[in-house]
Amino acid sequence: MKNLCSLLLLAQTLVFAQYRTTMFPPVRGTREMVAAANNQEVEAGYRILMQGGNAVDAGVASVLAAAVTEQSRFGLGGEMPVIIKMAGKPPVVISGVGTAPAKATLEFFSSRQPEPWEDPGRMPPIPTHGILAATVPGVFDGLILALKEHGTMSFASVAAPAIEYAEGFPIAEEFAGFLQSYKRIIDLWPSSRSFFYPSGEPPRRGDLVRMPSLARTLRELVAVERRQRGSRARKLEAVRNYFYKGSIARRIAAFSQANGGLLTYEDMAAFRAETDQPVIGSFRGYQIVKPGFWTQGPVMIQALAILEGFDLKAMGHNSPQYLHTVVEAVKLAFADRDQHYGDPKFSRIPAEILLSAEYARQRRSLIDPNRASMEHRPGLTSSPVSLSSSKASGTAQDTTCVNVVDRQGNVFTATPSGAWLPSVIAGDTGIPLGTRLQSLVTTPGHPNTLQPGKRPRITLSPTLVLKDGKPCLAMSTPGGDNQDQALLQVLLNIIEFGMTPQEAVEAPRFQTEHFYASFGGHEFTPGKLSLEGRIPKETADALESLGHRVTRQGDWSNSSAPTVIQIRDGVLHGGADPRRARFIFGR
């Protein structure tokens, strides 16, 4: 009997040895799945699916709920690129990204005075906080465009969960912590102080928080829709016009002008979200779908094209050789981002060359297997633009993520961002203004140079992966400049090493800062490589010997926190990153 028990125990050990243990249990289903940053956002999306809505309806509802419950990282004055893949149709991208106000000029910012929180000797070109960094709020029109073109439900239906939460929700730890940390700055703005601290003090985690002015604004928009006669499309157009040309636009503009801001009514009225063609690359037989060069999305495609020439699997997951190779490919792709990416409406982007196989071969040849590069090496130029940068560091609280797949196979993957804390609330609207203007640079002649009406080249970068034209992965993450590094590693974990989505998001990651940062002072930090503590010291030592400037951090310290939905053989497999306690639900 003792021998039999021993054999059974050995057999059980061998079976479980095939599978990695994850911190979060895997989530699987066969019908639909919603992944987002907190339980309110997931509940909002899932509620809409249960009411008969599709993935786009549910995605819009989740984003609106995030604009209430996750203002630590995103608000209704922010921006959002979204990739939508409707069953049987090609993927499209919606650019809900706001533009620079007409008054936002290089001349204005060259002579600006320090803000109260700034060190005059370490000022970034454009403030990282406050009203001067505001672009036109782009996300709302992006949501309405997605709903009008690809959804099925009314604005009233998809906004109902957000309105309910604005009338009272228990605040999460991170949101409460940020309100405590940023009280000194938030207190500078009476409208923000009364919005976030109605009792005079920051709420504690789990406290019931109410946002009556934001709830009132959302109800105003619902009322506009209900008054408007005609088709669903006409009603939704009336809603967006009320936001961009009606009372809300006038109140936002009046607040901006009264408080020294640059945003005007004319900026609001001129704005339109747009449908855009995605950038599509390939890797190991998969099609990688990303938003265009007005984001950093093509960075992933460029890096994968370089890496396709290496036998990554033979190197071994997170081995020194593997990490060195991937890091060097990422550095080359980011150098091209820093040199060539920007709003294509204002600059000619050499997209065909950057995404070509021949260019990837040229870039691949620059990787030295025995030495880390300390240079900033963009291609297609003999005289790289040196970005105007400073040692001023901006605190970009970045972004959230929403991914939805419905039972028809429609996919919505988005990276809503902006209007994060410490935000300026636009008067009685309850809408926090964004600070994405800081992502533009002040270097003359650069594709991302500040110009009125231009979209900043954003870090926001949702990902859709197709196999034989059909969706197999939807992924998005917060993390600023780290977004495409983190998503690249998760994608390689799944495709190259056969991990489940949950295993892939939990695996230890690296983060390089060998690029010009997209926020604050736009610093360049050559060779800096942060490794999570679960990567062995021997690996870190080996990377240091190759010349990487290694910093070992906490076991779960990577700044990104993806959610992933995989579609495989009729089963939905979810992955939710515990680094920021992402949420996912499916059935």
N, C-alpha and C positions, 0 to 999 in steps of 0.2 A: 504493500500500500504506500509505503514511504517512497519507494522508487517511482511508483505511478504518479504521485503528487509532484515529485521532482521533475518528471518528464512533462507533465501538464504545465508546470510553472515555466520550464524552459521553452515549451512551444508558445505559451502566451507572450513571453519576453521577445521571442523571435518575430511574432506577429506585430507587436507594438513597435518593435525597432524599425519597421518599414515606414512608420508615420512619425512626423515631428509633433511634439506637443506645443500647442499655441496658448498664449495668455488669454486671448478671447476665443470662445468656441466658434467654430465655423458656422456660418448661416447659409442654409440652402433652401431652394424652393423650386417650383416648376411653373409658376404663374406670373408673379410680379415681385419686384424688389425695389426698395427705396433706401438709399444710403445718404447720410448727411452728418452734421456736426453734433446735434443733440436730439433728445427724444421728441421735443416739440416739433422740430423740423421734419423728422421722419413721420410723426403722427399726422402732420398736415398733409404731406404727400400721400400717405397711405389712405387717409380719409377720402381724398379725392378719387383715388383708384376704386375704392369701395362704392363710391357714388356713381361709377361708370365713366369717369374721366380717363384720358389716356396718359402716356408718360409725360407729355408736354404740360398738360393741365396740372398733373401732380408735381412736376418740377417747378412750375411757376408758383404753386402754393407753398412748396418747401422754401423757395427763395424768399417769398414774402414773409413767411414765418421767421426765417433767419434775420430779416431786416428788423424784426422786433426783439427776438430773444437772444441774438448773438451780436449785439452792437459793439461788443468788445473787438470784433473783427470785420464787421460789415454792416452797412446801413443803407437806407433807401436813397441817399444822395451819392451812392457809389457807382460802380461799373461792373460789367459782366460779359465775357464772351461765353457763348454756349454752342455746342455741337449737337445737332438734331439729326437723327437717322430714323425716318419713317419707313415702315416695312415696305419693301419693293421699290423704294426710291433712293436716289443718291444722297449722301450726307450733305448738310448745309451748315454754315456757321452764321450766327447772328452776333453782330458787333454792337453791344449795348455799352459802348465806351464813350464817355463824354469828351468834349473838346475844350481847348484852351479858350478862355474869354478873349474878346477883341482887345481888351486893355492889357492883356498879359504879353508884354513885349520884353525884349532883351534890355532895352533902355530903362524900362521901369525897374526891373530887378537888379540892374547894375548899380542903382543908386538907392536901394531900399535901406531903411533903418533896421537895426536889430529888434526882434520881437522880445517881449519881457523874459522869456525863458532861454534866450540865446546868449552865448558868449560872443561878444563882438569880434573877438579874434579868431573864432572858429565857426563862423556863419556858413551854412551851405548856400549855394546860389539861390535856391527857392526854399522857403520855409518848409519844415517837415510837419508842422502843426499850424492850425489857425486858418483864418478866412482867406488869406492871400494865396493859398495853395489849392483852392477849389477850382475844379473843372465843372462844366455843365453836368448835372446828374444824368448819367446815361443808362443806368440799369432799368429804370422804370419803363422807358420806351422799348428797351430790349425785351422785357417781359411781355409787354403788350403785343409787340410784333410776333414773338414766338406763339403767343396765345391765339392771335388772329390768324396766322398763316398755318399753324400746325395743331392747335388745340381744338377742343370741342365745346368748352364750357364758358360760362359768363365770367366777367371779372368778379362779380358779387360772390359767385360760388368759390373761386380759388382764393379770394381774399378773406373769406369767412374765418378760417383758422387764425390768420394773422390778427384780425380785429379782435377775436376772442382772447388771444394772448396779450394784445396791447391793453386789454381791460384788466389784466392781472395774470402774472405767471411767476413761479418761483425762480429766482435768479441763481445761475450756476456759479461755481467757485471762481472760474476764470473771470467772468464778467464782473463779479463783485470785487475780486482782487484788483482788476484794472481800475475800477472806479475809486478804490482806495489809493492806489499808486499815483493816479493822475489828478488827484483832487486840486492840487495847487494850480495846475494849468486850466482845468475845467472851471474853477472858480473865477477865472479871468473873464468868462463870458456869462453874463447874467442869465441868458436864455438857456445855456447848457446847465448852469448851476440849478435852476429851478426844475429843469427836466429830469436830471439825474439824481438830485439831492432834494426832493420835495420836503423832507423833514429837516434838512440842513446837514445831514450826515450821510456818508455812503451806506447803502444797504449791506447787510451781512448775507453770506451764502445761505440760500434757502428762503430768504425773505420774499414775501409777495411784493412784486414790483408792478406798478401801474404806469402806463404811458398815455394819459387821456388825450393829449394833443395829437399824438400820432394816430390813435384810434379814431379821433374826429376827422382827421385828414383822409384816412382810408374810407370812412363812412361817407364823406363828401364825394369821393370818387365813385362809390357804389351808387349814390343817389343820382349822379350825372348819368350813369349807365341806365338806370331805371326810368329816367325822364325822357331819354332819347328814343325816338321811334325808328323803326326800320330794322334792317338786318343786324345780325350779331356783329359783323365787321364794322358796320356804321356805329354801333353802340360802343365798341372798343375804341374806335377812332375818336369818339367824343370824350372818352375817359382820358386818352393820352393828350388830347388838346387842352383839356381842363388843367392837366399837370404842366404842360409846356407853353400854353398860350393863354390860359385862364387865370383864375384866382390864385392857384398855388404858385404859378410862375411869377405873378406880380408880387406876391408876399415874399417869396425867396429873394427876388431882385431888390425889393425895397429894403429888406433886412441887410443884404449885402452892401448896398450903397450907403445905408445909414451907419454901417460899421467898418467902413474903409475897405470893403472887398472890391473885387474886380468884376464879378459876375453881374450881368445886366439882364433886363427883360428881353432885349434883342438877342442876346446869346441863347437864352432859353427857347425863344420862339423859332430860332433858326435851326435848332438841333433836330436830327432824325437818326434813329437807329437804323441799321442796314443789314440786309442779308449779303453774305460774302461767300466766295468759293473757298473751301478748305485747301490747305496744302497737304498733299498725300505722298508719303514715301513708302518704302518697302523694307522688310527685314525678315529673312528666313521664310519667305512665302506669305507673310502677313502684310496687310496694308495698314500703315500708320496714318491716321487722320488727325490733323492739328489745325488750329486757327492760324492765320497768315502772319506776315512779317510786321504787322502792327502789334504783335505779341512776341514773346520769346519762343512760341511753340515750335517753329522750325528747327530750333536748337536740337531737340530730340531726334528729329529726322536726320540732321547732319551727323550727329554723334553715332546713330545706329548705322548709317552708311559707312562711316569709318570703321566701326567695330565689326561689320559683316566680313571683313577680310581676315579676322582672327578666329582661331579655334578657342573660344572662351570656355566652353565646357571642359576641354582638356586641361585648361589652366587650373580649374577647381574653383568653386564658389568662394569668393572673398579671400583667395590666396594673394600673396604679395604681387605676383605677376598679373593676376586678374585685376586687382584694384588699381595697380599702376597703369595698366593699359586703358581701363575705362576712364580713370581720372584724366589721363593725357588726351583722350578723345574728347572728353567734355570740355577741357580747357581750349582746345582748338575750335570747337563749335561755338563756345561763348565768345571767343575773340572775334569771330565773324559777326555774332550778334552785336557786340559793342561797336564794330566798325560800320556795318551795313544795314542794320534793321532800323525801321522807322515807319511812319505812316506813308503807305504807297501813294496817297493822294498828293503828297508834297515832294516826294523824292523817287527817283527811279531805283528800285531795288534789283540787284543782279540775281534774281530768284532762280532762273534757269541754270545758271552756272553753279550757284551755291548748292543746288539740289541734285546736280548731275553725278553720275557714277565716276566719270573721269576726275572731277574735282575731288571726290571722296578718296580716290586712289592717291592723288597728289598729297592730300592732307595726311593720309595714313602713313605715308613715307616719312613724315616729320617726327613720328613717335620713335624715340630712342628707348629700346627695352631696358637699357642700363642706366638711364639718367632722366630725372624730372626736369622739365623745362621751367625756367624762371622768366621767360620772355612772354610778352603779349604778342601773339602771332596771327593776326588776321591775314587772310589771303586776298588776292586780287588787287593788291596795292603795294607800291614800293615805298610809300610814305604814309604809314598808319596815322590816323587822326588821334592826337593825344587829347582825351577829354578833359575839359576843365574840371578839376576835382579839388576837394579839400579834406582835411582830417575830421570835419564835422560828421558825426554819425547820426543818421535819422533812425527813429524807432518806428519802423513800419510793422504794425501789429498784424498786417496782412489780412487775410482772406479766409474764405470757407469753401466748402465743396458740396455739390449736390449731384447725385447720379440716380437715375430712375430707368428701369426697364419694365414694360407692361406686358400683358399676356398676348398682345398682337405682335410683339417683337419690336415695338418702337423704343427708341433710346434717347434720353436727354442727359447730357453731361455738361456741367457748368462749373465755373469758378467765380462766384460772386465775391466782390471785394470792395474796398474803399469805405470812406466815412466811418473808419474805425476810431476807437478812443485814442487820445482825447479829442473828441469832435466838437465842432461848433454847431449847435442846433439853430436852424434857420427860423428864428422867431416863434410864432404860434403854430407853425406847420408840424412841429415835432420831427422834422426831417434833418438828420445830421449831414452836413456838407463834407465832401471828400477832400483829400489832399493829394490826389494823383498828379497834380501839376509838377510836383517835385521829381517825377520820373523823366521829364524832359530835361535836356542838357542845355548849357549856355555856350557851347562851342560853335562858332559860326561855321556854316557849311556842312555840319553833320546831319545825317538823315533824321535824327531825333532832336534837332535843335528847336527850342521854344519858338513857336509861331502862333499867332491868333488863329483859331479854328482847327488846329492840328490835334489829333489824338496822341497822347503820350504812348511811347512804346512800352506796353505793360508786361509784367511778368506772368500774368494770368494765362493758364495753359491747360485746359481740359484735353483729354485724349480719348479717341475712339479707335479701336483696333478691329479690322475686318479680316475674315478668312474667306476667300472665294466670294467676296462681295457682301458677306453677311456678318453682322456684328458678333464679335466674340469677347470683347473687353471694353468696358467703360471705366475710365479712371480720372480722378481729379484730386487736387490737394491744395492746402494752403502752403505757405513757405517762402514767398517772395522769390528771390533769385534761385532758391533751392528747389523750386517746384519741378523743373524738368530733370534735375539730377536725381531727385527721389523717385519720380515716376519712371525714369529710365532704369533705375536699379530694380524697381518692382517688376517692370516688364521683363527684364532679363531673368529675374528669378523665376518667372512663370514660364517663359518660352524656352530659355536655355537649360534651366535646372528642374523643370517639372514641378515647381511648388504650387500649392493651392493659393488662392488669393490671400487667405488669412496668414499662411506661412510667409508669403511674399512680402506683405506689408510689415510683418513683425521682424523679419530678418534684419540683422545689424547693418547700418549704412554708413557711408562716408558723406562728407560735404566739403567741397572746395570753395574757396573765395578768390580764386585766380581769375578775376574779371573786374570790370568797372561796375560797381554796385549800382543798382537801379534806383536807390533812394538816398536821401540826405546829401552827403558830400560827394557821392559817386567815386568812392575810394577804390583804388586798385591795390590788391593785397597779394603779391606774387607768391606762389607756392604754398599758401596756407591750406592745410588739409586737416579737417576735424574727423576723428574716428570715434564711433561709439565704443564704450568700454567693453562690450561683449566681443569686439574684435581682439584677438589675442595680442599680448604685448610683443610677442615674437614677430607678428605681422607688422605691427607699428614700427618696430626696430628695423625690419627689412625695408620698409618704405622710407624711413629716415635715411638709411644708407644709400638709397637712390637719389636723395636730395630733396625729398618732400619735407616741408616744414610742418611736422605732425603735431597736432594737439589731441590728446586723449580726453574724451568727455564722459559724461554719465552713460549708463547702459542704454537709456532710452531718451537721449538728448537731441536727436535730429530734429531740426526745426519744422519739417514737414510731417503731415499726418494724412496719408491718402485714404480714400475709400475706393474700393474696386468691386465691380460686378462682372463676373465671367459667365458667358453663355456657352455651354458645352453639352452637346448631345441631349438637348431638351431640358437641361438642369441649370438653374441659376446658382452660382457659387459666389458668396459675398466675402469681402475682406474689409475689416474696419480697424484702423490703426489705434492701438492703446496709448500711443504717445500723447494724444490729446483726447482720448476717449471718444473716438468717432462712434456713430450709431448706425445700425443697419437692420432692416427687417424685411422678410420675404415669406412667401408661402407658395 
